[in-house]
Amino acid sequence: MGLETATYISQLVSTNPTSSDPVSQGDDHLQLIKSVLQAQFTTLGAAAVTTTAAELNLLDGVTTLAPEGTAVLSTGETGSTKFLREDGDGTSSWQTASGTTYTAGDGLDLTGTAFSTDLKSNGGLEIDSTELAVAQGISQYDVAQFTTGVVDNDFLRIATTSVEGRSASEVLSDIAALPLAGGTMSGETIFADQLATRPKMKDYSEAVNAIGSVSAAFDIDLEDGNVQSLTVTSGTFNIGLTNALASNSNSITLIGTNLGTGTLSFVSGAHGGGGNVVKWPGGSAPTLTASGVDILTFTTFDGGTNWYGFAAGIDAKAP
């Protein structure tokens, strides 16, 4: 009779029983099949197995199971080690772990897949025993330290690797500033049309703006100076008086050479702006010298809307 001995499915002979085997031995074959199934699937218990063939095939090649929450790797797939990915549509697929790029940012070193940094050379930080500390000094990223001499109400000055306390007088000396008690100016001071109250003047002078030779209309600009000089060569034209400070009194002195060689009209504002003609004593402009020096003074009390002219000296010369 063709009755084999088997413990597992692979040991069963698919051609048994033969057609010549007695029917009375059929129970032996059925008992063998039951025994093999129970020996092959020892942990199924009383639960029904509903896994499909496709689902079982996903485990093809898997020899070990990872703990829950870890990636499952397959060494049975051809090519390289792969991992099982859930594709989001109820299926899974084997994927190759590739395409990962590691890049070290500023202040970091990269060796393989490990990052590191040297705190002593990055950001002025250093590790002292188990504590992270800030390095001293005022070089890049460092923090300056206060000296023991700093007291209340001091100004602070950074010097090399420390912060020093400086008194008000020391600060003035440090920046070469003029103290309230007075001193010597060594450069131009620009007030920008601001008020200087109660000054006491001594040994002062005024700058002279030399306009040069003229023969056509032009403007005398107060921003160029309150004393100006020019020479007239010829022509009939207007001379405008401009840039008076609004709502204030302004004056200008004009030293003119050969003013009488031309026919001149002085006007308020730009020479072509249609401003008021300068007002002269008695309503008549002085007769100017054709060959010589005349000194004229102009003043306004309303910021340049109306100018008043005076002949301070006509044909000024040595006696």
URDA-V582114 format. One record per residue. N is the residue number from 0. RES is the residue in one letter. SS is DSSP state (~ for helix, > for strand, _ for the rest). PSI is psi in whole degrees, 0 to 359 (NA if undefined). D_FIRST is the distance of its C-alpha to the first C-alpha in Angstrom with 2 decimals. Layout:
# URDA-V582114
N&RES&SS&PSI&D_FIRST, N&RES&SS&PSI&D_FIRST
This chain:
# URDA-V582114
0&M&_&144&0.00, 1&G&_&63&3.90, 2&L&_&111&5.83, 3&E&_&171&9.04, 4&T&_&127&12.14, 5&A&_&149&15.21, 6&T&_&327&18.77, 7&Y&_&163&20.35, 8&I&~&322&19.75, 9&S&~&344&19.97, 10&Q&~&352&16.85, 11&L&_&143&14.60, 12&V&_&117&12.67, 13&S&_&344&14.25, 14&T&_&354&11.84, 15&N&_&147&8.96, 16&P&_&156&7.85, 17&T&_&168&7.83, 18&S&_&341&10.02, 19&S&_&356&7.98, 20&D&_&143&5.69, 21&P&_&142&7.94, 22&V&~&329&10.82, 23&S&~&344&11.20, 24&Q&~&6&8.58, 25&G&~&329&10.65, 26&D&~&330&12.99, 27&D&~&319&10.84, 28&H&~&319&10.86, 29&L&~&319&14.55, 30&Q&~&324&15.45, 31&L&~&317&14.16, 32&I&~&316&16.32, 33&K&~&316&19.24, 34&S&~&317&19.07, 35&V&~&317&19.17, 36&L&~&319&22.07, 37&Q&~&325&24.01, 38&A&~&328&23.68, 39&Q&~&318&24.69, 40&F&_&82&27.64, 41&T&_&343&29.11, 42&T&_&8&32.67, 43&L&_&328&32.47, 44&G&_&216&33.14, 45&A&_&3&34.09, 46&A&_&146&35.94, 47&A&_&139&34.92, 48&V&_&115&34.49, 49&T&_&4&36.80, 50&T&_&137&37.10, 51&T&_&168&36.79, 52&A&~&321&35.08, 53&A&~&321&38.58, 54&E&~&322&39.57, 55&L&~&325&36.53, 56&N&~&339&37.22, 57&L&_&336&40.67, 58&L&_&6&39.08, 59&D&_&125&37.38, 60&G&_&351&38.37, 61&V&_&122&39.79, 62&T&_&340&38.76, 63&T&_&154&41.36, 64&L&_&132&43.16, 65&A&_&156&46.95, 66&P&_&158&48.85, 67&E&_&134&50.15, 68&G&_&356&53.22, 69&T&_&159&52.41, 70&A&_&144&51.36, 71&V&_&121&47.71, 72&L&>&146&47.43, 73&S&>&122&44.73, 74&T&_&358&44.19, 75&G&_&343&41.26, 76&E&_&144&43.61, 77&T&_&152&44.92, 78&G&_&287&48.57, 79&S&_&174&49.68, 80&T&_&137&49.16, 81&K&>&167&49.32, 82&F&>&154&49.79, 83&L&>&123&48.44, 84&R&>&134&51.22, 85&E&>&120&51.36, 86&D&_&359&53.01, 87&G&_&358&54.60, 88&D&_&24&52.84, 89&G&_&1&49.68, 90&T&_&166&47.99, 91&S&>&160&47.91, 92&S&>&153&48.03, 93&W&>&133&47.91, 94&Q&>&148&51.43, 95&T&>&130&52.89, 96&A&_&104&55.51, 97&S&_&171&58.55, 98&G&_&6&62.18, 99&T&_&125&63.56, 100&T&_&131&67.13, 101&Y&_&129&69.12, 102&T&_&128&72.94, 103&A&_&128&75.44, 104&G&_&187&78.47, 105&D&_&132&82.04, 106&G&_&3&82.22, 107&L&_&148&78.48, 108&D&>&148&76.66, 109&L&>&123&73.08, 110&T&>&107&70.72, 111&G&_&247&67.27, 112&T&_&15&66.52, 113&A&>&131&68.84, 114&F&>&148&72.36, 115&S&>&164&75.29, 116&T&_&150&79.09, 117&D&_&103&82.03, 118&L&~&337&84.18, 119&K&~&340&87.12, 120&S&~&11&87.54, 121&N&_&116&86.65, 122&G&_&13&88.94, 123&G&_&23&91.13, 124&L&>&151&88.51, 125&E&>&152&87.64, 126&I&>&120&85.52, 127&D&>&107&87.56, 128&S&_&249&85.23, 129&T&_&12&83.00, 130&E&>&144&85.50, 131&L&>&122&85.97, 132&A&>&161&89.69, 133&V&>&131&92.06, 134&A&_&153&93.87, 135&Q&>&169&97.67, 136&G&_&174&99.98, 137&I&_&22&100.73, 138&S&_&183&98.80, 139&Q&_&128&96.06, 140&Y&_&352&94.09, 141&D&_&162&95.96, 142&V&>&127&98.04, 143&A&_&153&101.58, 144&Q&>&144&102.63, 145&F&>&139&105.83, 146&T&_&165&108.46, 147&T&_&346&110.03, 148&G&_&0&113.34, 149&V&_&127&112.22, 150&V&_&173&114.16, 151&D&_&144&114.61, 152&N&_&9&116.18, 153&D&_&151&115.50, 154&F&>&155&114.53, 155&L&>&138&111.51, 156&R&>&130&111.41, 157&I&>&125&108.38, 158&A&>&118&109.36, 159&T&_&255&106.84, 160&T&_&24&104.14, 161&S&>&165&106.01, 162&V&>&118&107.65, 163&E&>&150&111.32, 164&G&>&133&113.66, 165&R&>&137&116.83, 166&S&_&170&119.96, 167&A&~&316&121.61, 168&S&~&324&124.29, 169&E&~&323&121.73, 170&V&~&315&119.77, 171&L&~&321&122.95, 172&S&~&320&123.57, 173&D&~&320&119.99, 174&I&_&9&120.19, 175&A&_&41&123.89, 176&A&_&155&124.72, 177&L&_&120&128.29, 178&P&_&163&128.92, 179&L&_&332&130.72, 180&A&_&353&133.72, 181&G&_&168&134.28, 182&G&_&193&133.88, 183&T&_&124&134.24, 184&M&_&143&132.33, 185&S&_&11&131.05, 186&G&_&179&129.64, 187&E&_&141&129.98, 188&T&_&122&129.57, 189&I&_&118&128.55, 190&F&_&344&129.32, 191&A&_&52&127.90, 192&D&_&25&130.65, 193&Q&_&157&130.27, 194&L&_&133&133.25, 195&A&_&111&134.88, 196&T&_&136&136.99, 197&R&_&47&140.19, 198&P&_&147&140.07, 199&K&_&113&143.13, 200&M&_&141&143.68, 201&K&_&134&145.46, 202&D&_&52&145.85, 203&Y&_&162&143.63, 204&S&_&168&143.59, 205&E&_&139&142.13, 206&A&_&147&140.14, 207&V&>&125&141.74, 208&N&>&117&139.66, 209&A&>&110&141.25, 210&I&>&324&140.58, 211&G&>&201&142.44, 212&S&>&139&144.33, 213&V&>&151&143.91, 214&S&_&10&145.29, 215&A&_&169&143.02, 216&A&_&143&141.70, 217&F&>&176&139.44, 218&D&>&142&138.53, 219&I&>&115&139.57, 220&D&>&120&136.47, 221&L&~&336&137.16, 222&E&~&345&133.80, 223&D&~&349&135.25, 224&G&_&158&138.04, 225&N&_&357&141.11, 226&V&>&124&143.47, 227&Q&>&155&143.14, 228&S&>&154&145.23, 229&L&>&167&145.63, 230&T&>&128&147.95, 231&V&>&132&148.81, 232&T&_&326&149.56, 233&S&_&176&150.29, 234&G&_&161&149.10, 235&T&>&117&149.27, 236&F&>&167&146.20, 237&N&>&149&144.75, 238&I&>&118&143.55, 239&G&>&148&141.02, 240&L&>&112&140.64, 241&T&>&165&136.95, 242&N&_&35&134.45, 243&A&_&147&136.75, 244&L&_&121&134.89, 245&A&_&142&134.77, 246&S&_&24&136.92, 247&N&_&164&138.62, 248&S&_&134&141.81, 249&N&>&150&141.42, 250&S&>&158&143.98, 251&I&>&143&144.22, 252&T&>&130&146.93, 253&L&>&122&147.35, 254&I&>&107&149.29, 255&G&>&135&150.20, 256&T&>&129&151.88, 257&N&_&39&153.86, 258&L&~&330&152.66, 259&G&~&353&155.72, 260&T&~&347&154.62, 261&G&_&172&152.27, 262&T&>&106&152.52, 263&L&>&143&150.10, 264&S&>&126&148.89, 265&F&>&132&146.89, 266&V&>&157&144.43, 267&S&>&133&142.01, 268&G&>&197&138.38, 269&A&_&148&137.12, 270&H&_&332&139.87, 271&G&_&16&138.58, 272&G&_&359&137.33, 273&G&_&23&140.49, 274&G&_&171&141.22, 275&N&_&142&144.62, 276&V&>&143&147.39, 277&V&_&137&148.45, 278&K&>&132&151.47, 279&W&>&157&154.53, 280&P&~&130&157.61, 281&G&~&1&160.06, 282&G&~&9&157.48, 283&S&_&131&158.29, 284&A&_&148&156.17, 285&P&_&157&158.08, 286&T&_&122&159.36, 287&L&_&158&157.14, 288&T&_&129&158.29, 289&A&_&330&157.71, 290&S&_&90&158.11, 291&G&_&189&157.44, 292&V&>&129&155.28, 293&D&>&143&154.90, 294&I&>&119&153.04, 295&L&>&142&151.61, 296&T&>&135&149.91, 297&F&>&140&147.62, 298&T&>&149&146.37, 299&T&>&145&144.35, 300&F&_&1&143.93, 301&D&_&32&141.23, 302&G&_&21&138.48, 303&G&_&3&139.95, 304&T&_&319&140.84, 305&N&_&129&144.51, 306&W&_&145&145.90, 307&Y&>&131&149.47, 308&G&>&147&151.12, 309&F&>&140&153.95, 310&A&>&101&155.86, 311&A&>&333&155.76, 312&G&>&123&157.65, 313&I&_&129&158.99, 314&D&_&53&159.81, 315&A&_&128&159.16, 316&K&_&169&160.86, 317&A&_&145&162.95, 318&P&_&NA&166.57
